[in-house]
Amino acid sequence: MTIEDNKQILRRYQEAGNANDLDAWDALVAADLVSHNSTPGMPPGLDGGKMAHRATLAAFPDLHYHVSGQWSVAGNQGTL
């Protein structure tokens, strides 16, 4: 996978989250994802991430994520 591939995956993930199209995450994130920063009380894996996202949007309905600057995915680093 190239750095550009990783950037595109990150952009698609962010766009899906901002559109609240969490079904799109199924193609981008492994269902058995292990998060080391998960929300307490949420189940593990992708389902827990989706639940946390929905809970956050319920509290902050105008929330919109924007990733810029430095990032790192699987040892690849770059700038968005």
matplotlib code that plots the C-alpha trace (Angstrom):
import matplotlib.pyplot as plt

x = [0.0, 1.3, 1.2, -1.4, -3.5, -3.4, -4.4, -7.4, -8.5, -8.3, -10.2, -12.9, -13.2, -13.5, -16.0, -18.2, -18.1, -19.0, -21.9, -22.8, -22.6, -21.2, -22.0, -19.2, -16.7, -17.4, -15.2, -12.5, -12.1, -11.8, -14.8, -12.4, -10.4, -8.6, -8.7, -6.3, -8.3, -11.9, -14.8, -15.5, -18.7, -18.7, -18.3, -15.0, -14.3, -15.9, -19.4, -18.2, -16.6, -19.9, -21.8, -19.3, -19.6, -23.4, -23.3, -20.9, -23.1, -26.1, -24.3, -22.7, -25.0, -23.0, -19.7, -17.5, -14.1, -11.2, -7.8, -4.9, -1.2, 0.8, -0.5, 0.9, -0.6, 1.3, 4.6, 3.9, 3.8, 2.7, 0.9, -2.7]
y = [0.0, 3.4, 6.6, 7.9, 4.8, 5.4, 9.0, 8.0, 5.5, 8.2, 10.7, 8.1, 7.3, 10.9, 11.7, 8.7, 9.8, 13.4, 12.2, 9.7, 6.9, 4.4, 1.5, 2.8, 2.1, -1.6, -1.5, 0.5, -0.9, -4.5, -5.6, -7.0, -3.7, -3.4, 0.2, 1.2, 4.4, 3.1, 4.9, 3.3, 1.3, 0.6, -2.9, -3.7, -3.5, -1.6, -1.8, 0.0, 2.7, 3.2, 3.4, 5.9, 8.0, 8.0, 9.0, 11.8, 13.1, 13.0, 15.3, 17.5, 17.3, 19.9, 18.1, 17.9, 16.2, 17.6, 16.0, 18.0, 18.1, 15.1, 11.5, 8.1, 4.8, 1.5, 3.2, 5.5, 9.2, 12.1, 15.4, 15.8]
z = [0.0, -0.9, 1.1, -1.3, -0.8, 3.0, 2.5, 0.4, 3.1, 5.8, 3.6, 2.9, 6.6, 7.5, 4.8, 5.9, 9.5, 8.7, 6.5, 9.3, 6.7, 9.1, 6.8, 4.6, 7.5, 7.0, 3.9, 5.6, 9.1, 10.3, 12.3, 15.0, 15.3, 18.5, 19.8, 22.5, 23.0, 23.0, 24.7, 28.2, 28.2, 24.5, 23.0, 21.3, 17.6, 14.8, 16.4, 19.5, 17.3, 15.5, 18.8, 20.2, 17.0, 17.2, 20.9, 20.1, 17.3, 19.7, 22.1, 19.3, 16.2, 14.3, 14.8, 11.7, 11.7, 9.7, 9.6, 8.5, 9.1, 10.0, 10.2, 10.5, 9.3, 9.5, 9.5, 6.7, 7.5, 5.4, 5.2, 4.2]

ax = plt.figure().add_subplot(projection="3d")
ax.plot(x, y, z, "-o")
ax.set_aspect("equal")
plt.show()
